């Protein structure tokens, strides 16, 4: 229930913020991009589109970095589990020999 109320509060706060600052979000920028391979000139883009694309790009980069880190940890975890199993089997053999 508390999470629901927090989400509702954040949603209302975001809506009020957007309506109060509507001119900032609707402001357009002229984008020029020139490379040797291709050229983009005088494209009008809304500030809201720039902000959303920056958020999406940042989210994708974060997810890729987190995924790579989790993959490395998973490989290390598997390696350590194999070592534990190997040590346990050698210990059980030593106990049987005695």
Buried (B, 14 or more C-beta within 10 A) or exposed (E): EEEEEEEEEEEEEEEEEEEEEEEEBEEEEEEEEEEEEEEEEEEEEEBBEBEEEEEEEEEEEEEEEEEEEEEEEEEEEEEEEEEEEEEEEEEEEEEEEE
